Amino acid sequence: MSSEDQDAQEDELLALASIFPKDEFKRSETSQGGELQVCLDLPPNFEILIKGDAAANFFNEHFHNSISFLPPIVLHFELPSDYPSASPPNFTLSCKWLSPKQLARLCQHLDKLWVENAGCVVLFAWMRFLKEETLEHLCITSPHEIEVCPIVCQDWSESSDTAECSSAACSLEEVSLDRRAIQDVESVSALIKCILDFNESQQKKCFESKSYMCNICFSEKLGNECTYFKVCHHVYCNICIKDYFEIQIQDGQVHSLNCPEPKCPSTATPAQVKELVGEELFSRYDRLLLQSSLDLMPDVVYCPRPSCRTPVVQEPSCNMGICLSCHYAFCTLCKLAYHGIIHCNLTSEKLPMVLKEYLAADEKHRRFLEKKYGKKIMYDAMEVESQDWLKNYSKRCPRCAAHIEKIDGCNKIHCTKCKEFFCWLCMKILDKTNPYDHYNDSRATCYGLVMQI
């Protein structure tokens, strides 16, 4: 290696290390080479699309999403001893979301740039082309359909010239591929996960590097000291939102960990809650959230033993629950020890309360009470209630014994069944021609009491 080439290589590698951050440029420790990771600047609301049976296994028909960041194009290079005076860098170009055919076109353009700049260092020019012109060069617009090729040759040549081409099935037609072009993806599911994870991590990184004003305390803080609600895009400092969440969890309002903005429906993710409130309060939050979810499930009941309270899944055709923790067998209706096909015990103390509940219930709840205590018991209880009412608020006609209710202040009663008149006070049958004579007789106990409220 000539001293000129050695100096040029060292200067270029030092320049790259000073221009690009460590996550974009990594110099090799064992050779004159390294790795450049190029993240493209996507236009706003950029959409990607993945079709095919593989994507349909995870999503409806295909995967479609709007993203802000895509995984980088990775340029791995080694500098030969006669670079840049005679030979270009040896390189591979890999990417998860570009097809081998698209990567091959980029490799060809990198070769072209070397020819145009023969004898000069070229890595920065390659980097700038990949970052600024890839989308235009490949005619990529939104929505962009990502092609996943089942066969990819991943060997790369030591030669600086265009490598030998191999055949790959990238659709129905065969395309000639550059062996330096590598679509680094294991499967469609792995590709989708990688794209979503990278987009989320880059969005978080971008958020943490900017300053925001808290909508509660109105102080300006960096994003790494703030919490961001994804749906509504409202931002609050961690101190304010932490206090807000802690109060809600301590009060048992685990479904109220939403954005503090009035009428905003956006809710915090469990990961955000855990990061803010700590392990102890998060355990309470997680427990209450699980319990409230179980309470909404119609086939889940709790073990009635106060020291246990383990959730028990109830069989739809059986009223028996068996606790898997303490092995207690109980009736899921009355929560007492399981009593087989015998109806739940209804004590005399509980009967008035249950009957009142039954009379006020809708049809569905009445069926439940009949199932729990038995239909006959409920009807017998209603009959007892009716008899008590008749005893307290009605009297029998002295002629036909029909139950009569007095509805106004007049004590002269007319039986609607037998058409007889009688006195409500003394129960004496009255003269049909002039029933009021009974109340005009000074010798009668009901004298002057025809009207009595």
Stockholm file with secondary structure:
# STOCKHOLM 1.0

chainA/1-453         MSSEDQDAQEDELLALASIFPKDEFKRSETSQGGELQVCLDLPPNFEILIKGDAAANFFNEHFHNSISFLPPIVLHFELPSDYPSASPPNFTLSCKWLSPKQLARLCQHLDKLWVENAGCVVLFAWMRFLKEETLEHLCITSPHEIEVCPIVCQDWSESSDTAECSSAACSLEEVSLDRRAIQDVESVSALIKCILDFNESQQKKCFESKSYMCNICFSEKLGNECTYFKVCHHVYCNICIKDYFEIQIQDGQVHSLNCPEPKCPSTATPAQVKELVGEELFSRYDRLLLQSSLDLMPDVVYCPRPSCRTPVVQEPSCNMGICLSCHYAFCTLCKLAYHGIIHCNLTSEKLPMVLKEYLAADEKHRRFLEKKYGKKIMYDAMEVESQDWLKNYSKRCPRCAAHIEKIDGCNKIHCTKCKEFFCWLCMKILDKTNPYDHYNDSRATCYGLVMQI
#=GR chainA/1-453 SS CCHHHHHHHHHHHHHHHHHSCTTTEEECSSSSEEEEEECCCCCTTEEEEECSHHHHTTSSSSEEEEESCCCCEEEEEECCTTTTTTCCCEEEEEESSSCHHHHHHHHHHHHHHHHHTTTSCCHHHHHHHHHHHHHHHTTCCSSEECCCCSCCCCCCCSCSSCCCEEEEESSSSEEEEETTEEECCSCHHHHHHHHHHHHHHHHHHHHHTSEEECTTTCCEEEGGGEEECTTTCCEEEHHHHHHHHHHHHHTTCGGGCBCSSTTCCCBCCHHHHHHHHHHHHHHHHHHHHHHHHHHTCTTEEECSCTTTCCEEECCTTCCEEECTTTCCEEETTTCSBCCTTSCCCCCTTTHHHHHHHHHHSCHHHHHHHHHHHCHHHHHHHHHHHHHHHHHHHCEECTTTCCEECCCSSBCEEECTTTCCEEETTTCCBCCSSCTTHHHHCTTSTTTTCSBCC
#=GC SS_cons         CCHHHHHHHHHHHHHHHHHSCTTTEEECSSSSEEEEEECCCCCTTEEEEECSHHHHTTSSSSEEEEESCCCCEEEEEECCTTTTTTCCCEEEEEESSSCHHHHHHHHHHHHHHHHHTTTSCCHHHHHHHHHHHHHHHTTCCSSEECCCCSCCCCCCCSCSSCCCEEEEESSSSEEEEETTEEECCSCHHHHHHHHHHHHHHHHHHHHHTSEEECTTTCCEEEGGGEEECTTTCCEEEHHHHHHHHHHHHHTTCGGGCBCSSTTCCCBCCHHHHHHHHHHHHHHHHHHHHHHHHHHTCTTEEECSCTTTCCEEECCTTCCEEECTTTCCEEETTTCSBCCTTSCCCCCTTTHHHHHHHHHHSCHHHHHHHHHHHCHHHHHHHHHHHHHHHHHHHCEECTTTCCEECCCSSBCEEECTTTCCEEETTTCCBCCSSCTTHHHHCTTSTTTTCSBCC
//
